[in-house]
Amino acid sequence: MTGCLWPCVSGTNAKTAGSGGLFRSKPRSPTELVRHMGELLRFLSEHPEPCGGKLDSKREQKMEDLSRAIRETKFTLYGNGDAEPIAEACTQLTKEFFKENILRLIIVNLPHMDLETQKDVTQVIANLQRQKVDSRIIASDYLEVNQDLLDILVCGYDNTDIAIHYSSMLRDCIRHQVAARYVLSSQHMRKFFDYIQFPDFNLASDAFKTFKELLTRHKSTAAEFFNNNYDWFFPEFNSKLLQSSNYIIRRQSIQLLGDILLERLNSSVMVRYVSSKENLIVLMNLLREQSKAIQIEAFRVFKLFTANQNKPREIVSILLTNKSKILRFLKDFTIEKEDRLLESDKEQVSMDILAMEL
């Protein structure tokens, strides 16, 4: 094979790439690149903050070299506009990256990098989570024995300066079932109810995105989580999300609840949820919202209560007490665009209500 096997740094002459400076004559191979990056990250670990004197100048140069090395890594994995990524190079880089424990070094040192380098890092990590080596996604194997890194990434929400980058990396990691299972079984899940209510809209939305991913991506793992954590999870979901004073949180959460309860693997959890009068009251209050979007999603869950063939007596009592109000709501409940399924569901709920008796 002839020619330049490895992509060069964009906008950088090969002679100036990396710490070899003007005397460097060719780009590094993936193995050389990863090892060089590891050396720079270890230096940064030892000198995380400027401390004055000659060391600052050396540290600044190392930071510049690290930014170039990460950028070169990104071009190896994605291509650089002039050339497509080379499969052999990607495989070699991926093997070396996890062998040299670079993911740990990057996660620990990310807060000390500049914004552009942080952005490059998130792209690199996203790509590496998908790379296969000998038909295996070795990122999954790595995370299985380095689960403490997931603790660091989740707790990144506590640092607003780094939260968006850590959360992006976290979502890429929980593409792997082993990583999602670890987070779901940890105490971190309780934290998301607070993260979702951050005053900063972008951070709150990002936290909800991660929360939803954890609860919906891996169906069997999520079902296990709901069964094992029902007693605390759904009361928290009701009080902090469905009854939140924030419209966006209520709207996103009622839609997520519908997705959870209508998932086939969550059927036992669904039956348990719709057998609770407290849950029914929350849903009926959501049906009274001014927002049509919330009403639609709330109705999607409410109909599960009326369809339950084994309604507890207290559920039947509440529905019968509010029978006329529910039937009037169903009569007036319309949307601009004709929806045959909605009309059919309304008719079925009306029949279920009319057929009820204590």
Salt bridges, closest charged atoms under 4 A:
GLU49 OE2 - HIS112 ND1 3.41
ASP65 OD1 - ARG68 NH2 2.38
GLU96 OE2 - ARG35 NE 3.02
GLU116 OE2 - LYS119 NZ 3.53
ASP120 OD1 - LYS74 NZ 2.83
ASP141 OD1 - ARG136 NH2 2.59
ASP148 OD2 - ARG104 NH1 2.83
ASP151 OD1 - HIS188 NE2 2.81
ASP172 OD1 - ARG130 NH1 3.56
ASP194 OD1 - LYS240 NZ 3.71
ASP206 OD1 - ARG171 NH1 3.09
GLU213 OE2 - ARG217 NE 2.48
ASP231 OD1 - ARG272 NH2 2.53
GLU236 OE1 - LYS240 NZ 3.23
ASP259 OD1 - ARG300 NH2 2.73
GLU289 OE2 - ARG250 NE 2.71
GLU297 OE1 - ARG300 NH1 2.99
GLU343 OE2 - LYS346 NZ 3.48
ASP345 OD2 - LYS303 NZ 2.74
